[in-house]
Amino acid sequence: MHILVQVFQNAVQLLFSFDPELWSIVALTLRVTGFALFFAMLIGIPIGAGLGLMGRIPAAGCLLPLIYTGMGLPPVVVGLCVYLLLSNQGPLGDWGWLFTPSAMILAQTVIALPLVVGLTLTAVRATDPMLHLQLRSLGATRVQLAWTVLRETRLGVVAAIVAAFGSIISEVGAVMLVGGNIQGETRVLTTAIVLETRRGNFALALALGIILLGLAFVTNLVLYGLQRRD
Amino acid sequence: MFVLTLLLVFLAACGSSEPEVLRLATTTSTADSGLLEAILPEFEASHDARVDVVAVGTGQAIALGEAGDADVILVHARSREDAFLAAGHGTGRYDVMVNDFVIVGPADDPAGIQGMATTQEALTAVAAAEAIFASRGDDSGTHTKELQLWTAAGITPDPNSSWYKSLGQGMGDTLLFANETGAYTLTDRGTFLSMQANLPNLTIVVGGATIAENGDPALLNPYGVIPVNPDKGNINDELAQEFAEWLTSVDIQEKIGEYGREQFGQPLFYPDSEAWRNR
């Protein structure tokens, strides 16, 4: 038991040592996850809202299970596919993206996208169909309609973003594969935790874990604030 | 009644054959090369035991031993093994086997080090050319060795420079990285040979085609087995000692020396226990 306490004490000490390398890891984590979340929202919210507003989704029996399966995509599988795409022998090898933050953003976007689409879709479908009818009769265009419904279902959309954020910031399989965990270039919090645990530096690994949790907490605090704001 | 008897017999059989468990913490190279899979079943059969292999970097293997989370460790980082013993974490260290390291790199050899006899020359040339070098960066035995070689060459590579990449990953991942990016890296010969089919862009540039042709003694890589000090509690000391004795016995040493001959045309490990040397 006392070992756990000791590890925890060391972790807290490390947190307050403000090591520049530690903060560069934190900055990269936020950059990669932030961009991935942004792209996933940019693509996913319109798709989710569009599908949700359709009276009958085309091929719903096939499309919806596909989206719901996508919501549980194993990150390592996504990582593997992105790796094969970007590898020298892969179709996009010429981009030179493998082992760069761009590859990590691409992989995390793919992981986050089905979550954003699926949860937005569910939230939009849960709104009152009478509202859609009312808005249409008031002469709203499709875009105006979607925008109003999305505002109405803000709670559900924020839940979609929170779920996507949580799944990608804590994800290690894909970023390890496509990023390579290169010190000073592609090392993020989760890959650093794996590395330090393997090295037997449990205190440092735990400190990184505490920072990761802290980041997630602060971000969710902000998102929760958005949800409540009128 | 018959069914009940059968059930009792079955349960009794289960109870009596419950094998003892030996927790072996070792490095990825011994597990990834397939050596342990090839030899351990014999130990398990002859000692009515089950060996749980935890294959991690040498750093973590040693940490597992220190914490008493393993009964015996099989690692390759001599200086750290000695420190482990000096701190009283183990009951003794026994030579097991030797393999060697090689430097692999892209076939076009941008630093021009192909065929250099010593790593000292080769690493100096790599640093001068600022050719990409992939480091394990994970405190493993291979990483420890790599750092010693840089020190011997009088160079301290900066992990934040553009050419020295500190990955913090296993040997396989690091080799794949080097294959993709045209980097040099230090690897144990066994892992390289076993993965060579998937590494079309890499060739051995320093270290020769076999261990016998390796001209740099600094590249030799001895493995040691250390039973963990039973004072830590919950250590299966008896079985750990038996394991160390078994691993260094002439019979098993011979098997270690045969392993890989068929598949790769050369052994991946060379037996080197005291019993083997005195046979």
Interface residues (C-beta under 8 A of the other chain):
Chain A: I3 S87 N88 L98 F99 M176 G180 N181 I182 Q183 G184 E185 R187 T191 A192 L195 T197 R198 R199 G200 F202
Chain B: V56 G57 G59 Q60 I62 A63 L64 E66 A67 G137 D138 D139 P159 N160 K165 S166 L167 G168 Q169 D173 F177 E180 T181 N201
